[in-house]
Amino acid sequence: MIGKQKKSVKALIIVLLILGAIWAGFPVLWMLSNSFKSNAEIFEFPPKLVTANFSFEAYAKIFQNPEQVRFFINSYAISAIVVVLTLFIGIMASYAFSRFEFRGKGLINTLIVAVQAVPPITLLIPYLSLIVTLKLFNTYWALVLTYLVFTLPYCILMVTGYLNTMPRALDEAVMIDGGSRWTALWKILIPSAIPGLISVGMYTFMQAWNEYLFALTLTKTNDMRTVPVGINLLMGQHAYEWNQMMAMSVLGSLPILVLFLFFQKYFIAGMTAGAVK
């Protein structure tokens, strides 16, 4: 009886997992399917998951439109800058928190955690006023500096936790051999922390790539806007370009998918290691 119950529970779990996978994956399949349809075919009833008139028309229109190509260039550029700055500043701050004791350390740590708890939408108006005052409105730096506020706290917390797992004897051994703390950090600790840094970099890239609210508010012209805003711009006053919206959504999802496929093991290892302390 116990063996039969275990088999029944196992079968039920498998069925639930399959249903969950279908529930999670169907919208993605529907998006992909609609990206290869004409706009008229999307509204056919009954709807078809697999189209008979397979077409790259929506993708061709995107790549032939310089404005839409510019959205992707902006997203890649802003996301790359945010990742580089987040990792560099985050590593410096994390090393200080991990290896030094200084006045106000606990308070600063508390403030870093508190920033993570603040809903970004509540900061929209203050940041808009600040960016306009600094004359950065409608520039890359308006978005880069804003995104850093939300990505740096996570980076500092994760990398500090990762560095805390590494013995201070490593630093001391380098300094005994005549090296500096800078040498210990960049030649010993950082190479050992690659999985954690990759996971933080992936998280940072996803945050910057997918962000919509600040990208819409802090930019004015289409030559400075990003992919999420570009998708929204396909919703016209009298008609929606659904097939192009789906095609642009597919193209916008590819960088995240590629990153996760290539760096999945580092992402999981880094997330786990960084949460140890």
C-alpha positions as CSV (number, residue, x, y, z in Angstrom):
1,M,0.0,0.0,0.0
2,I,2.8,2.4,0.9
3,G,4.5,1.7,-2.5
4,K,1.3,2.4,-4.3
5,Q,0.7,5.6,-2.4
6,K,4.2,6.8,-3.3
7,K,3.7,6.0,-7.0
8,S,0.4,7.9,-6.9
9,V,1.9,10.9,-5.3
10,K,4.8,10.8,-7.8
11,A,2.4,10.6,-10.7
12,L,0.3,13.5,-9.3
13,I,3.5,15.6,-8.9
14,I,4.5,14.8,-12.5
15,V,1.1,15.8,-13.9
16,L,1.1,19.0,-11.9
17,L,4.6,19.9,-13.2
18,I,3.5,19.2,-16.7
19,L,0.4,21.4,-16.3
20,G,2.6,24.1,-14.7
21,A,5.0,24.0,-17.7
22,I,2.1,24.3,-20.2
23,W,0.7,27.2,-18.2
24,A,4.0,29.0,-18.1
25,G,5.1,28.1,-21.7
26,F,1.9,28.6,-23.7
27,P,2.1,32.5,-23.7
28,V,5.6,32.3,-25.0
29,L,4.6,29.8,-27.7
30,W,1.6,32.0,-28.6
31,M,3.9,35.1,-28.8
32,L,6.3,33.2,-31.1
33,S,3.5,31.9,-33.3
34,N,1.9,35.3,-33.7
35,S,5.2,36.9,-34.7
36,F,5.2,34.7,-37.9
37,K,1.6,35.7,-38.8
38,S,0.1,38.6,-40.7
39,N,-1.8,41.2,-38.7
40,A,-5.1,40.0,-40.2
41,E,-4.4,36.3,-39.4
42,I,-3.9,37.1,-35.7
43,F,-7.6,38.0,-35.5
44,E,-8.9,34.9,-37.3
45,F,-11.4,32.7,-35.4
46,P,-10.8,30.1,-34.2
47,P,-7.2,31.1,-33.5
48,K,-4.4,28.8,-34.8
49,L,-1.3,28.1,-32.8
50,V,0.5,27.0,-36.0
51,T,0.1,29.2,-39.0
52,A,-0.2,27.9,-42.6
53,N,1.1,31.2,-44.0
54,F,4.5,31.3,-42.2
55,S,6.0,34.7,-42.8
56,F,9.0,36.8,-41.6
57,E,7.2,40.0,-42.6
58,A,7.1,41.4,-39.0
59,Y,10.8,40.8,-38.5
60,A,11.7,42.3,-41.8
61,K,9.7,45.4,-41.0
62,I,11.6,45.8,-37.7
63,F,15.1,45.4,-39.3
64,Q,14.1,47.7,-42.1
65,N,13.0,50.5,-39.7
66,P,16.1,52.4,-38.5
67,E,14.1,53.8,-35.5
68,Q,13.3,50.3,-34.2
69,V,16.8,49.1,-34.8
70,R,17.9,52.1,-32.7
71,F,15.7,50.8,-29.8
72,F,17.9,47.7,-29.7
73,I,21.1,49.6,-29.9
74,N,20.1,51.8,-27.0
75,S,19.0,48.8,-24.9
76,Y,22.3,47.0,-25.5
77,A,24.4,50.1,-24.8
78,I,22.6,51.1,-21.6
79,S,22.5,47.6,-20.3
80,A,26.2,47.0,-21.0
81,I,27.2,50.3,-19.3
82,V,25.0,49.5,-16.3
83,V,26.5,46.0,-15.9
84,V,30.1,47.3,-16.1
85,L,29.6,50.1,-13.6
86,T,27.5,48.0,-11.2
87,L,30.2,45.3,-11.1
88,F,33.1,47.7,-10.7
89,I,31.5,49.9,-8.0
90,G,29.9,46.9,-6.4
91,I,33.2,45.0,-6.1
92,M,35.0,48.0,-4.6
93,A,32.2,48.5,-2.0
94,S,31.8,44.8,-1.3
95,Y,35.6,44.4,-0.6
96,A,35.4,47.3,1.9
97,F,32.4,45.7,3.7
98,S,33.9,42.3,3.7
99,R,37.5,43.1,4.8
100,F,37.3,46.3,6.9
101,E,35.6,47.6,10.0
102,F,34.7,51.2,10.0
103,R,32.3,53.6,11.7
104,G,28.8,53.5,10.3
105,K,29.2,50.2,8.6
106,G,26.1,48.7,10.1
107,L,24.0,51.8,9.3
108,I,25.2,51.8,5.7
109,N,24.3,48.1,5.3
110,T,20.9,48.8,6.7
111,L,20.3,51.6,4.2
112,I,21.5,49.4,1.3
113,V,18.9,46.8,2.3
114,A,16.2,49.5,2.8
115,V,16.7,50.8,-0.8
116,Q,15.8,47.3,-2.0
117,A,12.4,47.6,-0.2
118,V,11.4,50.9,-1.8
119,P,9.0,50.5,-4.8
120,P,10.7,52.2,-7.8
121,I,7.5,54.0,-8.8
122,T,7.6,56.1,-5.7
123,L,10.9,57.5,-6.8
124,L,9.8,58.4,-10.3
125,I,9.0,62.1,-9.7
126,P,12.0,62.8,-7.5
127,Y,14.3,61.2,-10.1
128,L,12.7,63.1,-13.0
129,S,13.2,66.4,-11.1
130,L,16.8,65.5,-10.3
131,I,17.7,64.4,-13.9
132,V,16.1,67.6,-15.3
133,T,18.1,69.7,-12.8
134,L,21.3,68.0,-13.8
135,K,20.5,68.5,-17.5
136,L,20.7,64.8,-18.2
137,F,17.1,64.4,-19.5
138,N,16.9,62.3,-22.7
139,T,20.4,61.0,-22.4
140,Y,22.0,57.6,-21.8
141,W,23.3,58.8,-18.4
142,A,19.8,59.6,-17.2
143,L,18.9,55.9,-17.4
144,V,22.3,54.6,-16.4
145,L,22.6,56.6,-13.2
146,T,19.0,55.7,-12.3
147,Y,19.4,52.0,-12.9
148,L,22.5,52.0,-10.8
149,V,20.5,53.0,-7.8
150,F,18.5,49.8,-8.1
151,T,21.2,47.4,-9.2
152,L,24.1,48.4,-6.9
153,P,22.4,47.4,-3.6
154,Y,21.8,43.8,-4.9
155,C,25.3,43.6,-6.3
156,I,26.9,44.8,-3.0
157,L,24.9,42.4,-0.9
158,M,25.6,39.4,-3.1
159,V,29.3,40.0,-3.7
160,T,29.9,40.9,0.0
161,G,28.3,37.5,0.9
162,Y,30.5,35.8,-1.7
163,L,33.7,37.5,-0.4
164,N,32.8,36.6,3.2
165,T,33.1,32.9,2.2
166,M,36.7,33.4,1.3
167,P,39.3,33.4,4.1
168,R,41.2,36.6,4.9
169,A,44.3,34.4,4.8
170,L,44.3,34.8,1.1
171,D,44.7,38.6,1.3
172,E,47.4,38.2,4.0
173,A,49.4,35.7,2.0
174,V,49.5,38.2,-1.0
175,M,50.6,41.1,1.3
176,I,53.3,38.9,2.9
177,D,54.7,38.2,-0.5
178,G,54.9,42.0,-1.2
179,G,51.5,42.5,-3.0
180,S,48.9,45.1,-2.2
181,R,45.2,44.7,-1.3
182,W,44.5,45.8,-4.9
183,T,46.5,42.8,-6.1
184,A,44.8,40.5,-3.7
185,L,41.4,41.7,-4.8
186,W,41.9,41.6,-8.6
187,K,44.3,38.7,-9.0
188,I,43.1,36.3,-6.2
189,L,39.6,37.0,-4.9
190,I,37.9,38.2,-8.1
191,P,39.0,35.2,-10.3
192,S,37.7,32.9,-7.5
193,A,34.4,34.9,-7.4
194,I,33.6,34.6,-11.1
195,P,30.4,32.5,-10.6
196,G,29.0,35.1,-8.2
197,L,29.9,38.0,-10.5
198,I,28.3,36.3,-13.5
199,S,25.1,35.8,-11.6
200,V,25.1,39.5,-10.5
201,G,25.9,40.6,-14.0
202,M,23.0,38.6,-15.5
203,Y,20.6,40.0,-12.9
204,T,21.8,43.5,-13.6
205,F,21.5,43.1,-17.4
206,M,18.0,41.7,-17.0
207,Q,17.0,44.7,-14.8
208,A,18.3,47.3,-17.2
209,W,17.1,45.5,-20.3
210,N,13.5,45.0,-19.2
211,E,12.9,48.3,-17.4
212,Y,10.1,50.3,-18.8
213,L,8.8,53.0,-16.5
214,F,12.0,55.1,-16.1
215,A,12.9,54.5,-19.8
216,L,9.6,56.1,-20.8
217,T,9.7,59.0,-18.3
218,L,13.4,60.0,-18.6
219,T,13.5,60.0,-22.4
220,K,11.7,62.1,-24.9
221,T,12.8,61.3,-28.4
222,N,12.7,57.9,-30.1
223,D,16.4,57.9,-30.8
224,M,17.0,57.6,-27.0
225,R,14.3,55.1,-26.1
226,T,14.7,51.4,-25.4
227,V,13.1,48.1,-26.5
228,P,10.3,48.0,-23.9
229,V,9.2,51.5,-24.8
230,G,9.6,50.7,-28.5
231,I,7.2,47.8,-28.2
232,N,4.6,50.1,-26.5
233,L,5.0,52.6,-29.4
234,L,3.6,50.0,-31.8
235,M,0.2,50.5,-30.2
236,G,-1.2,53.3,-32.4
237,Q,-4.2,55.5,-32.0
238,H,-6.4,53.5,-34.4
239,A,-4.6,50.2,-34.9
240,Y,-2.1,47.9,-33.1
241,E,0.8,46.2,-35.0
242,W,0.3,43.0,-33.1
243,N,2.6,40.9,-35.3
244,Q,5.5,43.4,-35.0
245,M,4.8,43.7,-31.2
246,M,5.2,39.9,-30.9
247,A,8.3,39.9,-33.2
248,M,9.9,42.7,-31.2
249,S,9.0,40.9,-27.9
250,V,10.7,37.7,-29.2
251,L,13.8,39.6,-30.3
252,G,13.8,41.4,-26.9
253,S,13.7,38.1,-25.1
254,L,16.6,36.5,-26.9
255,P,19.5,38.2,-25.0
256,I,18.1,37.1,-21.7
257,L,17.5,33.5,-23.0
258,V,21.0,33.3,-24.5
259,L,22.6,34.6,-21.3
260,F,20.7,32.1,-19.2
261,L,21.4,29.1,-21.6
262,F,25.2,29.8,-21.6
263,F,25.7,30.8,-18.0
264,Q,23.0,28.9,-16.2
265,K,25.3,26.8,-14.0
266,Y,27.2,30.0,-13.0
267,F,24.0,31.8,-12.3
268,I,22.7,29.1,-9.9
269,A,26.1,28.6,-8.3
270,G,26.5,32.3,-7.8
271,M,23.1,32.8,-6.3
272,T,23.6,30.0,-3.9
273,A,27.1,31.0,-2.8
274,G,26.2,34.6,-2.4
275,A,23.4,33.8,0.0
276,V,25.6,31.8,2.4
277,K,26.5,34.8,4.7
